[in-house]
Amino acid sequence: MWRSFAHTMLVLTVVALLPAAAPASPPPPGEIKARAWADFHNPLSLASPAPAHPDTMPLVEEVTPTGMGEWTRVAFQSYRDGNWEIYTAGGDGSHLTRLTNHAGSDGLPSFDRAAAQVAFASNRNENLDIFIVRADGSNLRQVTSSGDDESQPALSPQGTRIAYARDRDDNLDIYVANTDGSNSTRITYHEMPDVDPAWSPDGSKLAWVNMNGYVGSIVLADPNGSNARTISAPLRYLENVTWSPDGRFLAFDYDADGDQWNEIAVMAIDGTGLHTVYDPGAALVDAWMGSWTGEGHWLAFTRTEYVIQDGRLYLSSLRLQRVPLTGGNPVAITASLLDANPDWRSFDVTPPDSAVEPLPAQTPINFYR
């Protein structure tokens, strides 16, 4: 997610989308979002949700491939224990594992292709830095330490490099480094922020969002920044670009219908075929794109609901869900109302399926001949 990390960080208190002084006649919710976008970005990562609802709810009607908890993993951030921490779970919400446990706030997790390690952003050292931890919670290590805010990590599929956004000189640019922090290289030099880096499945390309106020365009380039080209028109509130497993499409969220709230959309990497996959269909609700499932049939996302108090917009609930690529009703991934930013990986391209034919009957003599 692209956000203004220089002004606000992964704080623990509820943060409003507007300045503290509320207007005498509060503007419509959409206008609140439009006015706030340039200064307040990623309310999820920078604020704890308002306690407007209980922190759990029944699952939506589930249609889950058999054994999804065993052959898929989802990394996400959660406030279920009163602080933003990194968790993993199976694709059906089972095998919940907490990876971090720190008084600072940890968020924006990114798996490598094998789901062996997770990169994340944390303010545990006051400014935002990037850390990597193994999927079992061991071998935690710090990747960045420049003194600038560094966030939005994206691990390369091979797990050897990391792309991220660095807030330097009051502007966000994309950097690429080795996962030990060495060879950090700036690859964008635009006057406006470049954010939300995402690796192609083979690691040969990067996509990111170039912002101009609350409008953004998708850029594709080589990992060193060369051969950059803009592939989308400017899109309102564009964020969270992610590649399909076959590398042919991009999914993201933006305000597709002009109602101020974000929908999930898909587009080919040549910029054609833009279409909406999921629209929450309500005011005060955003759908924040997370990642494709490993076989490419579902899109995992955060359903983000807001409330208005005293003319200001607050987070109300955050739900991990997935929706079929062909559209339809979303399905819950976890039961908490305090989970967000899913990154999904599968250990197999398709669900495991036993198709072994029975062996012909044999006598012991024939078997050992």
C-alpha positions as CSV (number, residue, x, y, z in Angstrom):
1,M,0.0,0.0,0.0
2,W,1.3,3.4,-0.8
3,R,1.2,5.7,2.1
4,S,2.8,8.9,3.6
5,F,5.1,7.2,6.1
6,A,7.1,10.3,6.8
7,H,4.2,12.0,8.5
8,T,2.6,9.1,10.4
9,M,3.9,5.7,11.5
10,L,2.6,2.4,12.7
11,V,1.1,4.0,15.8
12,L,-1.1,2.3,18.3
13,T,-3.8,4.9,18.8
14,V,-6.8,5.5,16.6
15,V,-5.8,8.1,14.0
16,A,-8.4,10.2,12.0
17,L,-8.2,10.8,8.3
18,L,-8.7,14.5,8.8
19,P,-7.0,17.2,10.9
20,A,-8.2,17.4,14.5
21,A,-10.6,20.3,14.0
22,A,-13.9,18.9,12.8
23,P,-16.0,21.1,10.4
24,A,-19.3,22.6,11.6
25,S,-21.1,20.7,8.9
26,P,-19.2,17.4,8.1
27,P,-18.6,16.8,4.4
28,P,-19.8,13.6,2.8
29,P,-17.7,10.5,3.5
30,G,-16.2,10.4,0.0
31,E,-15.1,14.0,0.3
32,I,-13.4,13.2,3.6
33,K,-11.4,10.5,1.9
34,A,-10.5,12.7,-1.0
35,R,-9.3,15.5,1.2
36,A,-7.3,13.2,3.4
37,W,-5.6,11.0,0.8
38,A,-2.5,13.1,0.2
39,D,-1.6,13.3,3.9
40,F,-2.9,10.1,5.4
41,H,-2.1,6.8,3.6
42,N,-2.7,3.3,4.8
43,P,-4.9,4.0,7.8
44,L,-4.7,0.3,8.6
45,S,-1.0,0.1,8.9
46,L,-0.8,3.4,10.8
47,A,-3.6,3.1,13.2
48,S,-5.4,0.7,15.4
49,P,-9.1,0.1,14.6
50,A,-11.8,1.9,16.5
51,P,-13.5,-0.6,18.9
52,A,-16.8,-0.3,17.1
53,H,-17.4,-4.1,16.8
54,P,-16.4,-7.2,18.6
55,D,-13.1,-8.6,17.4
56,T,-14.6,-11.9,16.0
57,M,-17.5,-12.8,13.9
58,P,-18.9,-16.0,12.3
59,L,-17.4,-17.0,9.0
60,V,-19.2,-16.3,5.8
61,E,-20.5,-19.4,4.0
62,E,-17.4,-21.3,3.1
63,V,-16.5,-23.2,-0.1
64,T,-13.0,-24.4,0.5
65,P,-10.9,-27.0,-1.5
66,T,-10.2,-30.0,0.6
67,G,-7.0,-29.6,2.7
68,M,-6.4,-25.9,1.8
69,G,-5.0,-25.4,5.3
70,E,-2.3,-27.9,4.5
71,W,-1.1,-26.8,1.1
72,T,-1.5,-23.0,1.3
73,R,-0.2,-20.3,3.6
74,V,-1.3,-16.7,4.1
75,A,0.8,-14.1,5.9
76,F,-1.0,-11.1,7.3
77,Q,-0.9,-8.5,10.0
78,S,-3.3,-8.6,12.9
79,Y,-4.4,-6.5,15.9
80,R,-6.1,-9.4,17.6
81,D,-3.7,-9.3,20.5
82,G,-3.8,-5.5,21.0
83,N,-0.8,-4.7,18.8
84,W,0.0,-5.0,15.1
85,E,1.9,-8.3,14.7
86,I,2.7,-10.7,11.8
87,Y,0.8,-14.0,11.6
88,T,0.5,-16.8,9.2
89,A,-2.3,-19.3,8.7
90,G,-3.5,-21.9,6.2
91,G,-5.8,-20.7,3.4
92,D,-8.8,-21.9,5.5
93,G,-7.6,-20.0,8.6
94,S,-6.2,-23.1,10.3
95,H,-2.7,-23.4,11.7
96,L,-2.7,-19.8,13.0
97,T,0.9,-18.9,13.9
98,R,2.2,-15.6,15.4
99,L,5.6,-14.7,14.0
100,T,6.4,-11.5,15.8
101,N,6.0,-10.3,19.4
102,H,7.2,-6.8,19.9
103,A,5.9,-3.6,21.5
104,G,6.5,-1.9,18.2
105,S,4.0,-2.3,15.3
106,D,4.7,-4.8,12.5
107,G,2.9,-4.9,9.2
108,L,2.8,-5.2,5.4
109,P,4.1,-8.8,5.2
110,S,5.5,-10.3,2.0
111,F,6.3,-14.0,1.4
112,D,8.9,-15.3,-0.9
113,R,7.6,-17.8,-3.5
114,A,8.2,-20.9,-1.2
115,A,6.6,-19.2,1.8
116,A,9.8,-19.9,3.6
117,Q,10.4,-16.4,4.9
118,V,8.4,-13.2,5.4
119,A,9.5,-9.6,5.0
120,F,7.7,-6.9,6.9
121,A,7.9,-3.3,8.0
122,S,8.2,-2.3,11.6
123,N,8.6,0.9,13.7
124,R,10.3,-1.0,16.6
125,N,13.3,1.2,16.1
126,E,11.2,4.4,16.0
127,N,11.5,5.0,12.2
128,L,10.2,2.4,9.8
129,D,12.6,-0.3,8.8
130,I,12.3,-3.7,7.0
131,F,12.9,-7.0,8.7
132,I,12.8,-10.6,7.5
133,V,11.9,-13.6,9.6
134,R,11.6,-17.3,8.7
135,A,8.1,-18.7,8.4
136,D,8.4,-20.5,11.7
137,G,9.3,-17.2,13.5
138,S,13.0,-17.9,13.8
139,N,16.1,-16.1,12.4
140,L,14.7,-12.5,12.7
141,R,17.0,-10.0,11.0
142,Q,16.9,-6.4,10.1
143,V,17.4,-5.5,6.4
144,T,17.4,-1.7,6.3
145,S,18.8,0.9,8.7
146,S,19.3,4.1,6.8
147,G,17.5,6.4,9.2
148,D,14.8,7.1,6.6
149,D,11.4,5.4,6.7
150,E,11.6,2.3,4.6
151,S,8.5,0.2,4.1
152,Q,6.2,-1.7,1.6
153,P,8.7,-4.6,1.3
154,A,8.3,-7.1,-1.6
155,L,10.5,-10.2,-1.5
156,S,11.7,-11.5,-4.9
157,P,10.3,-15.0,-5.7
158,Q,13.7,-16.6,-5.1
159,G,13.9,-14.8,-1.7
160,T,17.3,-13.3,-2.5
161,R,16.3,-9.6,-3.2
162,I,13.9,-7.2,-1.8
163,A,12.2,-4.2,-3.3
164,Y,10.8,-1.5,-1.1
165,A,9.8,2.2,-0.8
166,R,12.1,4.6,0.9
167,D,11.0,8.1,2.1
168,R,14.0,10.3,1.4
169,D,14.0,14.0,0.9
170,D,10.2,14.1,1.5
171,N,9.5,11.8,-1.4
172,L,9.0,8.0,-1.8
173,D,11.1,6.1,-4.3
174,I,11.6,2.4,-5.1
175,Y,14.8,0.7,-4.0
176,V,16.1,-2.8,-4.6
177,A,18.6,-4.6,-2.3
178,N,19.9,-8.0,-1.4
179,T,18.0,-9.5,1.6
180,D,21.0,-9.0,3.8
181,G,20.6,-5.2,3.1
182,S,23.7,-5.0,0.8
183,N,23.7,-3.4,-2.6
184,S,20.7,-1.1,-2.0
185,T,20.0,0.7,-5.2
186,R,17.5,3.4,-6.0
187,I,15.7,2.7,-9.2
188,T,13.1,5.6,-9.5
189,Y,13.8,9.3,-9.6
190,H,10.4,10.9,-10.2
191,E,9.2,14.1,-8.5
192,M,6.1,12.3,-7.4
193,P,6.0,9.2,-5.1
194,D,6.7,5.8,-6.5
195,V,5.2,3.1,-4.2
196,D,3.9,-0.4,-3.9
197,P,6.6,-2.5,-5.6
198,A,5.7,-6.0,-6.8
199,W,7.8,-8.7,-8.4
200,S,6.8,-10.7,-11.4
201,P,6.6,-14.4,-10.7
202,D,9.9,-15.1,-12.5
203,G,11.6,-12.1,-10.9
204,S,12.4,-10.5,-14.2
205,K,10.1,-7.4,-13.8
206,L,8.9,-5.0,-11.2
207,A,5.5,-3.2,-11.1
208,W,4.8,-0.2,-9.0
209,V,2.5,2.8,-8.7
210,N,3.5,6.3,-9.6
211,M,1.3,8.7,-7.7
212,N,0.1,12.2,-8.4
213,G,-2.0,13.3,-5.5
214,Y,-4.8,10.7,-5.2
215,V,-4.4,9.5,-8.8
216,G,-1.9,6.8,-9.7
217,S,-0.6,4.9,-12.8
218,I,1.0,1.5,-13.0
219,V,4.6,1.3,-14.2
220,L,6.5,-1.9,-15.3
221,A,10.3,-2.0,-15.5
222,D,13.3,-4.3,-15.1
223,P,14.5,-4.7,-11.5
224,N,17.2,-2.1,-12.1
225,G,14.7,0.5,-13.2
226,S,15.5,0.3,-16.9
227,N,12.9,-0.1,-19.6
228,A,10.2,1.6,-17.5
229,R,6.9,2.1,-19.1
230,T,3.5,3.2,-17.9
231,I,0.8,0.7,-18.7
232,S,-2.3,2.2,-17.2
233,A,-4.3,5.4,-17.4
234,P,-4.3,7.5,-14.2
235,L,-6.6,5.7,-11.7
236,R,-8.2,7.2,-8.6
237,Y,-6.9,5.9,-5.3
238,L,-4.8,3.2,-7.1
239,E,-2.8,0.9,-4.8
240,N,-1.8,-2.7,-4.0
241,V,-0.6,-4.0,-7.4
242,T,0.1,-7.7,-7.5
243,W,1.0,-10.2,-10.2
244,S,-1.0,-13.3,-11.3
245,P,0.9,-16.6,-10.8
246,D,1.4,-16.9,-14.6
247,G,2.7,-13.3,-14.9
248,R,0.1,-12.3,-17.5
249,F,-2.2,-10.1,-15.4
250,L,-2.1,-7.6,-12.5
251,A,-4.7,-7.1,-9.8
252,F,-5.1,-4.0,-7.7
253,D,-7.7,-1.8,-6.1
254,Y,-8.9,1.7,-7.1
255,D,-12.1,3.7,-7.2
256,A,-13.4,2.1,-10.3
257,D,-17.0,3.5,-10.2
258,G,-16.3,7.0,-9.0
259,D,-18.1,6.5,-5.6
260,Q,-14.9,7.3,-3.6
261,W,-14.5,3.7,-2.3
262,N,-12.1,1.2,-3.8
263,E,-13.0,-1.9,-5.8
264,I,-10.7,-4.8,-6.9
265,A,-9.8,-4.9,-10.6
266,V,-7.7,-7.0,-13.0
267,M,-5.8,-5.9,-16.1
268,A,-3.4,-7.6,-18.5
269,I,0.2,-6.5,-18.3
270,D,-0.1,-4.7,-21.6
271,G,-2.7,-2.4,-20.1
272,T,-5.7,-4.0,-21.8
273,G,-8.8,-5.6,-20.5
274,L,-9.3,-3.6,-17.3
275,H,-12.3,-4.8,-15.5
276,T,-13.7,-4.9,-11.9
277,V,-13.8,-8.2,-10.1
278,Y,-15.3,-7.2,-6.8
279,D,-17.2,-4.2,-5.6
280,P,-18.1,-4.1,-1.9
281,G,-21.2,-2.1,-3.0
282,A,-21.5,0.1,0.0
283,A,-20.3,3.5,1.2
284,L,-17.6,3.6,3.9
285,V,-16.1,0.3,2.6
286,D,-12.9,-0.2,0.7
287,A,-11.6,-3.5,-0.8
288,W,-7.8,-3.5,-0.5
289,M,-6.1,-6.0,-2.8
290,G,-3.7,-8.4,-1.2
291,S,-2.5,-11.2,-3.5
292,W,-3.6,-13.9,-5.9
293,T,-3.9,-17.4,-4.5
294,G,-1.2,-19.8,-5.8
295,E,-3.4,-21.5,-8.5
296,G,-4.7,-18.1,-9.6
297,H,-8.4,-18.8,-9.1
298,W,-9.0,-16.5,-6.2
299,L,-8.0,-13.0,-5.1
300,A,-7.2,-12.4,-1.4
301,F,-8.0,-9.0,0.0
302,T,-8.9,-6.9,3.0
303,R,-12.5,-5.6,3.4
304,T,-12.0,-2.3,5.2
305,E,-14.9,-0.7,6.9
306,Y,-14.9,2.9,8.3
307,V,-17.1,4.8,10.7
308,I,-17.5,8.6,10.9
309,Q,-17.2,10.3,14.2
310,D,-17.2,14.1,14.6
311,G,-16.7,14.6,10.9
312,R,-13.7,12.3,10.8
313,L,-13.1,8.9,9.3
314,Y,-12.0,6.0,11.5
315,L,-11.3,2.4,10.8
316,S,-14.0,0.1,12.1
317,S,-13.2,-3.4,11.0
318,L,-10.7,-5.2,8.8
319,R,-11.6,-8.6,7.4
320,L,-9.4,-11.1,5.4
321,Q,-11.5,-12.4,2.5
322,R,-11.1,-14.0,-0.9
323,V,-13.2,-13.7,-4.0
324,P,-13.2,-15.8,-7.2
325,L,-11.3,-14.3,-10.1
326,T,-14.6,-14.6,-12.1
327,G,-16.4,-12.5,-9.5
328,G,-19.0,-13.5,-7.0
329,N,-19.4,-13.5,-3.2
330,P,-16.4,-13.2,-1.0
331,V,-15.4,-16.0,1.5
332,A,-13.8,-15.3,4.8
333,I,-10.2,-16.4,5.4
334,T,-10.0,-15.7,9.1
335,A,-12.7,-14.9,11.7
336,S,-11.2,-11.8,13.3
337,L,-12.3,-8.3,12.4
338,L,-8.7,-7.1,13.1
339,D,-6.7,-8.8,10.3
340,A,-5.4,-7.2,7.1
341,N,-2.9,-7.2,4.2
342,P,-2.9,-10.9,3.2
343,D,-0.1,-12.4,1.1
344,W,-1.0,-15.9,0.0
345,R,1.2,-18.7,-1.3
346,S,0.5,-22.3,-2.3
347,F,2.9,-25.2,-2.1
348,D,1.2,-26.7,-5.2
349,V,-0.2,-25.2,-8.4
350,T,-3.4,-27.2,-7.9
351,P,-4.9,-28.8,-4.8
352,P,-3.3,-32.2,-4.0
353,D,-5.5,-35.0,-5.4
354,S,-4.8,-38.7,-5.2
355,A,-5.3,-40.4,-8.5
356,V,-3.2,-43.5,-8.0
357,E,-4.6,-46.5,-9.9
358,P,-4.9,-49.8,-7.9
359,L,-2.0,-52.2,-8.5
360,P,-2.8,-55.6,-10.0
361,A,-3.1,-58.5,-7.6
362,Q,0.2,-60.5,-7.5
363,T,1.4,-63.5,-5.7
364,P,4.5,-63.1,-3.5
365,I,6.4,-65.2,-6.1
366,N,5.6,-62.8,-9.0
367,F,6.2,-59.8,-6.9
368,Y,9.8,-60.7,-6.0
369,R,10.8,-62.1,-9.4
